[in-house]
Amino acid sequence: ESLMKKVIFSDIDGVLNCTQSYIKNNEDRLFYGRHSLESMELYVKSHMAHIDYERLELLKQIALRTGASVIFTSAWIGLRIWPLIEEEFIRRGLPVGKPIQIVAGRGRAIKDYVESEEVDKFVILDDDIFADYDEDLLPFLIKLKFHDGGLMEEHVKEAIDYLGDISDMRYLSLNHLDKPRTF
């Protein structure tokens, strides 16, 4: 079990935030947005004010219960302050894996990562279906809705059911049947 490599490919907008969290965090977003150019710390906080920490805890729950790493596929990874944002996620206990390189589309980047990193099992958490999310990737997509809660308990259960709960002994005894995925 510990040798099996599992990954959660996660977007940020529509997964770790949603319409409801934007309303809930509106005061912080406005405050840090107004002061974001005063210091790097406030600039990072202006971005982190877009994160719903309840959703972050749900993502962390999937990762910890399955033994999976979280690989962000968001446009956020192109921000020059991404390393500081990623550091904040790690500080909050999220097991963040090796960053993905998105050059020729998100779907292609996921496939390349799965092959180069020899990933055995993965899920994709996203509120968008990109043109290159083809028949190889769509079965692993857990489609979320930005305007309807982002990441929720039902998605956590779906991801854990697919990736396997490492505390479930029935799962542990069957995982040797899985083969590495290739495209």
C-alpha positions in Angstrom: 0.0 0.0 0.0 2.7 2.5 0.9 4.4 1.9 -2.5 1.3 2.8 -4.4 1.5 6.4 -5.8 -1.8 8.3 -5.7 -2.5 11.8 -6.8 -5.3 14.3 -6.5 -5.1 16.8 -9.4 -6.9 19.8 -8.2 -7.9 23.2 -9.6 -8.3 26.0 -7.0 -11.1 28.2 -8.3 -14.3 26.2 -8.1 -12.7 23.6 -5.8 -11.2 25.5 -2.8 -13.7 28.4 -3.3 -17.1 29.0 -4.7 -19.8 31.7 -5.0 -20.8 31.1 -1.3 -17.2 31.4 0.0 -16.7 34.6 -2.0 -19.7 36.1 -0.2 -18.5 34.8 3.2 -14.9 36.0 2.7 -15.9 39.3 1.0 -14.6 41.6 3.7 -11.2 40.0 3.9 -10.9 39.9 0.1 -11.7 43.6 -0.2 -9.4 44.6 2.7 -6.4 42.6 1.5 -7.1 43.6 -2.1 -6.9 47.3 -1.2 -3.6 46.8 0.8 -2.0 44.0 -1.4 0.7 46.2 -2.8 2.0 47.4 0.6 3.9 44.2 1.3 4.5 40.7 0.0 2.7 39.3 3.0 -0.4 41.3 2.3 -0.2 40.4 -1.4 -0.2 36.7 -0.5 -3.0 37.3 2.0 -5.0 39.0 -0.8 -4.8 35.7 -2.7 -5.4 33.4 0.3 -8.5 35.4 1.1 -10.0 33.7 -2.0 -9.5 30.3 -0.3 -12.4 28.7 1.7 -10.6 26.9 4.5 -13.5 24.5 5.0 -13.0 23.3 1.4 -9.2 23.1 2.0 -9.9 20.8 5.0 -12.1 18.6 2.8 -9.2 18.4 0.2 -6.8 17.5 3.1 -9.2 14.9 4.3 -9.1 13.1 0.9 -5.3 13.3 0.8 -4.8 12.0 4.3 -7.4 9.2 4.1 -6.0 7.9 0.8 -2.3 8.6 1.1 -2.5 10.8 -2.0 -0.5 13.9 -2.9 -2.2 17.0 -4.1 -1.0 18.4 -7.4 -2.5 21.8 -8.3 -3.5 22.3 -11.9 -4.8 25.8 -11.5 -3.8 28.9 -13.4 -2.6 30.1 -9.9 0.6 28.1 -10.3 1.7 30.6 -12.9 1.6 33.5 -10.3 5.0 34.7 -9.3 3.9 34.3 -5.7 2.8 30.7 -6.2 5.6 29.3 -4.0 4.4 31.4 -1.1 0.8 30.3 -1.6 2.0 26.7 -1.9 4.0 27.1 1.3 0.8 28.3 3.1 -1.1 25.2 1.9 1.8 23.0 3.2 1.8 24.9 6.5 -1.8 24.0 6.9 -1.0 20.3 6.5 -1.8 19.7 2.9 0.5 17.1 1.3 1.5 19.0 -1.9 3.4 17.0 -4.4 5.9 17.9 -7.2 4.4 20.8 -9.3 2.9 20.1 -12.7 4.1 22.0 -15.8 1.2 23.1 -18.0 2.5 23.9 -21.4 0.2 22.3 -24.0 -3.1 22.1 -22.0 -4.2 20.9 -18.6 -5.2 17.4 -19.8 -1.9 16.8 -21.6 0.0 18.0 -18.5 -2.0 15.6 -16.3 -1.3 12.7 -18.7 2.4 13.6 -18.9 2.6 13.8 -15.1 0.9 10.4 -14.6 3.4 8.7 -17.0 6.6 10.5 -15.9 5.8 10.1 -12.1 4.5 6.6 -12.5 1.2 7.4 -10.8 -1.0 4.3 -10.0 -4.3 6.0 -9.2 -5.5 9.6 -9.6 -8.6 11.7 -9.5 -9.1 15.2 -11.0 -11.1 17.8 -9.1 -12.2 20.6 -11.4 -15.2 22.8 -12.1 -14.3 23.0 -15.8 -14.1 20.3 -18.5 -11.1 21.3 -20.8 -11.0 20.4 -24.4 -8.2 17.9 -23.8 -10.0 16.1 -21.0 -10.6 13.2 -23.3 -11.9 9.6 -22.8 -8.6 8.7 -21.0 -9.2 11.4 -18.3 -13.0 12.0 -18.1 -13.6 8.8 -16.0 -11.3 10.2 -13.3 -12.9 13.7 -13.3 -15.0 14.6 -10.3 -16.9 17.6 -11.7 -17.5 20.4 -9.2 -19.6 23.5 -9.5 -18.2 27.0 -8.7 -21.8 28.3 -8.2 -22.9 25.3 -6.2 -20.5 24.9 -3.3 -17.2 23.8 -4.9 -15.7 20.8 -3.1 -18.3 19.1 -0.8 -18.6 16.0 1.3 -20.2 14.0 -1.5 -17.0 14.7 -3.7 -14.8 13.7 -0.7 -16.6 10.3 -0.5 -16.4 9.8 -4.3 -12.6 10.5 -4.3 -11.9 8.3 -1.3 -14.0 5.5 -2.7 -11.9 5.6 -5.9 -8.5 6.2 -4.5 -9.0 3.8 -1.6 -9.2 4.5 2.1 -5.8 3.5 3.6 -7.5 2.8 6.9 -9.8 0.2 5.3 -8.2 -3.3 5.6 -10.3 -4.7 2.8 -8.8 -2.2 0.4 -5.3 -2.9 1.6 -5.6 -6.6 0.8 -6.7 -6.0 -2.8 -4.4 -3.2 -4.0 -1.8 -5.6 -5.5 -4.3 -6.2 -8.3 -3.9 -2.6 -9.6 -1.5 -2.0 -12.5 0.2 1.4 -13.3 -1.7 3.4 -15.8 -0.3 4.3 -19.2 -1.8 6.4 -22.0 
